[in-house]
Amino acid sequence: MTDPEKVQRHGIVSIDGALALIAVLLVVQMWLLTAALESHLAGHYETALPAAAVSAVLFLACFGFYFFVDALDAEVRRD
């Protein structure tokens, strides 16, 4: 295997891993939304703010991974 093929293969594996992590983070965020809404409807209003903060952190993590995938994809296509 030549060097550009190896770089492309490693890039694709990294992109696949990052996309899988994004999918897991989004599932966790959906679970958090469901749990927070259920808690709020049960009358436990104190859980809304921490749930919103954790959801914002998860969103920023997904956004960061998106930029990582975008940059890595551009680098792999360039080689």
TORLUMKE-317299 format. One line per 3 residues: number of its first residue (from 1); their letters; for each residue x, y, z of N, C-alpha, C, O. Coordinates in Angstrom, 2 decimals. Last residue first. Example, Ala and Ser with C-alpha at 12.3 -4.5 7.8 and 13.67 -1.06 7.14 Angstrom:
// residues 2
2) sa) 12.85 -2.25 7.08 13.67 -1.06 7.14 12.90 0.03 7.87 13.41 1.14 8.04 ~ 13.19 -5.69 7.80 12.30 -4.50 7.80 13.20 -3.30 7.80 14.24 -3.32 8.46;
END
This chain:
// residues 79
79) drr) -5.05 15.30 -0.57 -3.94 14.36 -0.82 -4.23 13.39 -1.89 -3.39 12.55 -2.20 ~ -7.55 16.53 -0.44 -6.43 17.28 -1.01 -5.28 16.35 -1.37 -4.60 16.57 -2.37 ~ -9.12 14.72 0.92 -9.41 14.98 -0.50 -8.27 15.70 -1.19 -8.05 15.52 -2.39;
76) vea) -7.98 14.97 3.45 -7.90 13.68 2.74 -8.17 13.87 1.26 -7.51 13.25 0.43 ~ -8.64 17.64 4.07 -7.24 17.21 4.00 -7.09 15.91 3.22 -6.16 15.77 2.43 ~ -11.44 17.56 4.08 -10.76 18.44 3.13 -9.30 18.04 2.96 -8.76 18.09 1.85;
73) dla) -11.79 15.77 6.22 -12.26 15.42 4.88 -11.57 16.27 3.82 -11.16 15.76 2.78 ~ -10.80 17.30 8.32 -10.14 16.05 7.95 -10.54 15.60 6.56 -9.71 15.09 5.81 ~ -12.69 19.37 8.39 -11.27 19.66 8.13 -10.53 18.41 7.68 -9.71 18.47 6.76;
70) dvf) -15.04 17.90 8.97 -14.95 18.74 7.78 -13.50 19.04 7.41 -13.13 18.96 6.24 ~ -14.40 16.70 11.42 -14.69 15.87 10.25 -14.55 16.68 8.97 -14.00 16.19 7.98 ~ -14.12 19.04 12.99 -13.01 18.09 12.85 -13.20 17.23 11.61 -12.26 17.04 10.83;
67) fyf) -16.68 20.10 12.82 -15.58 20.84 12.23 -14.34 19.96 12.05 -13.60 20.12 11.08 ~ -18.00 18.03 14.23 -18.37 18.33 12.85 -17.24 19.09 12.15 -16.88 18.77 11.02 ~ -16.88 18.22 16.74 -16.59 17.03 15.94 -16.96 17.24 14.48 -16.31 16.70 13.59;
64) gfc) -18.06 20.68 17.46 -16.61 20.55 17.35 -16.21 19.35 16.52 -15.30 19.43 15.69 ~ -20.74 19.91 17.55 -20.32 20.96 16.61 -18.81 20.90 16.39 -18.35 21.05 15.27 ~ -20.66 18.08 19.64 -21.04 17.63 18.30 -20.61 18.63 17.25 -20.15 18.24 16.17;
61) alf) -19.95 19.88 21.70 -19.08 18.75 21.37 -19.39 18.23 19.97 -18.47 17.95 19.20 ~ -22.17 21.58 21.72 -20.86 22.12 21.36 -19.87 21.01 21.01 -19.04 21.19 20.11 ~ -24.11 19.72 22.59 -24.23 20.38 21.29 -22.89 20.92 20.83 -22.52 20.75 19.67;
58) lva) -23.14 19.12 25.14 -23.22 18.06 24.13 -23.34 18.64 22.72 -22.74 18.12 21.77 ~ -23.48 21.65 26.31 -22.14 21.07 26.21 -22.12 19.96 25.16 -21.18 19.88 24.36 ~ -26.27 21.85 26.18 -25.44 22.83 25.46 -24.01 22.30 25.28 -23.41 22.48 24.23;
55) sva) -26.98 19.78 27.90 -27.38 19.71 26.50 -26.55 20.68 25.65 -26.17 20.35 24.53 ~ -26.05 20.81 30.29 -25.44 19.60 29.74 -25.78 19.44 28.27 -24.93 19.01 27.48 ~ -27.84 23.01 30.49 -26.39 23.21 30.46 -25.67 22.00 29.87 -24.78 22.15 29.03;
52) aap) -30.34 21.77 30.60 -30.04 22.68 29.50 -28.53 22.92 29.37 -28.01 23.01 28.26 ~ -30.05 20.39 33.01 -30.25 19.64 31.77 -29.95 20.51 30.55 -29.37 20.03 29.58 ~ -29.86 22.51 34.85 -28.72 21.61 34.63 -28.85 20.79 33.33 -27.85 20.55 32.65;
49) lat) -32.53 23.64 34.38 -31.30 24.40 34.11 -30.08 23.48 33.96 -29.32 23.66 33.00 ~ -34.38 21.59 35.13 -34.38 22.17 33.79 -33.06 22.87 33.47 -32.52 22.68 32.37 ~ -34.59 20.68 37.70 -33.74 19.91 36.78 -33.60 20.56 35.41 -32.78 20.12 34.60;
46) eyh) -36.44 22.08 39.16 -35.02 22.38 39.39 -34.09 21.63 38.44 -32.90 21.92 38.41 ~ -39.01 21.19 38.83 -38.55 22.26 37.96 -37.06 22.56 38.10 -36.48 23.23 37.25 ~ -40.79 18.66 38.97 -39.43 18.89 39.46 -38.76 19.93 38.54 -38.05 19.58 37.61;
43) gal) -43.21 17.94 37.87 -43.19 19.01 38.86 -41.83 19.29 39.46 -41.73 20.09 40.38 ~ -43.35 16.24 35.81 -43.67 15.67 37.11 -43.61 16.72 38.22 -43.93 16.43 39.38 ~ -42.39 17.76 33.74 -43.84 17.51 33.78 -44.29 16.88 35.09 -45.46 16.97 35.46;
40) hse) -39.67 17.59 34.38 -40.35 18.88 34.43 -41.87 18.69 34.52 -42.54 19.39 35.28 ~ -39.18 14.89 33.91 -38.99 15.43 35.25 -39.73 16.76 35.41 -40.34 17.02 36.45 ~ -39.68 14.79 31.15 -40.48 13.96 32.06 -40.38 14.48 33.49 -41.38 14.52 34.21;
37) laa) -37.70 16.54 30.26 -39.11 16.86 30.04 -40.01 16.06 30.98 -40.97 16.59 31.53 ~ -35.40 15.13 31.03 -35.66 16.46 31.57 -37.12 16.85 31.40 -37.71 17.44 32.31 ~ -35.64 12.77 29.52 -35.61 12.70 30.98 -35.93 14.06 31.61 -36.66 14.13 32.60;
34) tll) -35.56 13.83 26.89 -36.71 13.05 27.35 -36.78 13.01 28.88 -37.85 13.20 29.46 ~ -33.03 15.05 26.89 -34.24 15.85 26.64 -35.48 15.12 27.16 -36.34 15.73 27.79 ~ -31.43 12.80 27.29 -31.44 13.87 28.27 -32.68 14.74 28.12 -33.30 15.13 29.11;
31) wmq) -31.91 11.42 24.92 -32.29 10.80 26.19 -32.39 11.88 27.27 -33.32 11.87 28.08 ~ -30.77 13.26 23.13 -32.21 12.97 23.04 -32.72 12.32 24.33 -33.82 12.63 24.79 ~ -28.10 13.07 23.99 -28.80 14.35 24.09 -30.32 14.14 24.00 -31.07 14.80 24.72;
28) vvl) -27.53 10.43 23.32 -27.49 10.84 24.73 -28.24 12.14 24.93 -28.95 12.31 25.92 ~ -27.72 10.70 20.55 -28.64 9.79 21.25 -28.69 10.14 22.74 -29.76 10.15 23.35 ~ -25.57 12.45 20.11 -26.93 12.89 19.81 -27.98 11.99 20.47 -29.03 12.48 20.90;
25) lva) -23.42 10.83 20.85 -23.70 12.05 21.61 -25.11 12.56 21.34 -25.77 13.06 22.25 ~ -23.61 8.87 18.84 -23.79 8.49 20.25 -24.12 9.72 21.09 -25.01 9.67 21.94 ~ -23.05 10.44 16.57 -24.33 9.73 16.68 -24.61 9.35 18.13 -25.74 9.49 18.60;
22) ila) -20.43 11.26 17.15 -21.49 12.25 17.02 -22.85 11.60 17.19 -23.72 12.13 17.88 ~ -19.16 8.77 16.99 -19.21 9.48 18.27 -20.28 10.56 18.27 -20.97 10.76 19.27 ~ -19.46 8.28 14.27 -20.08 7.36 15.24 -20.20 8.03 16.60 -21.20 7.88 17.29;
19) lag) -17.90 10.36 13.27 -19.34 10.34 12.99 -20.08 9.40 13.92 -21.21 9.68 14.33 ~ -15.38 9.55 14.20 -15.95 10.82 14.67 -17.46 10.86 14.42 -18.21 11.34 15.26 ~ -15.07 7.13 12.77 -15.08 7.14 14.24 -15.72 8.40 14.80 -16.50 8.34 15.74;
16) dis) -15.05 8.08 10.12 -16.08 7.13 10.57 -16.20 7.11 12.09 -17.30 7.07 12.63 ~ -12.74 9.68 10.21 -14.04 10.30 9.94 -15.16 9.38 10.40 -16.13 9.85 11.01 ~ -10.81 7.70 10.63 -11.00 8.77 11.63 -12.35 9.45 11.45 -13.02 9.77 12.43;
13) vig) -11.08 6.23 8.28 -11.35 5.57 9.57 -11.59 6.62 10.66 -12.47 6.45 11.50 ~ -10.28 8.17 6.43 -11.65 7.64 6.38 -12.02 6.96 7.69 -13.14 7.10 8.17 ~ -7.61 8.54 7.20 -8.56 9.65 7.24 -9.99 9.17 7.26 -10.83 9.69 8.00;
10) hrq) -6.54 6.03 6.68 -6.57 6.51 8.07 -7.54 7.68 8.22 -8.22 7.79 9.24 ~ -6.86 6.03 3.87 -7.53 5.02 4.69 -7.63 5.47 6.15 -8.67 5.30 6.78 ~ -5.20 8.18 3.15 -6.63 8.23 2.85 -7.40 7.23 3.71 -8.47 7.55 4.21;
7) vke) -2.73 7.19 3.99 -3.25 8.43 4.59 -4.75 8.52 4.36 -5.50 8.89 5.27 ~ -2.52 4.97 2.29 -2.55 4.77 3.74 -3.12 6.00 4.45 -3.90 5.87 5.39 ~ -2.40 6.21 -0.18 -3.53 5.31 0.11 -3.66 5.08 1.61 -4.77 4.99 2.14;
4) pdt) 0.01 7.62 0.03 -1.26 8.36 -0.07 -2.47 7.48 0.21 -3.46 7.95 0.77 ~ 1.87 5.32 0.29 1.66 6.28 1.38 0.37 7.09 1.22 -0.34 7.25 2.21 ~ 0.61 2.15 -0.89 1.43 3.35 -0.97 1.03 4.33 0.13 0.01 4.18 0.79;
1) m) 0.85 -1.17 0.00 0.00 0.00 0.00 0.90 1.23 0.00 1.83 1.34 0.80;
END
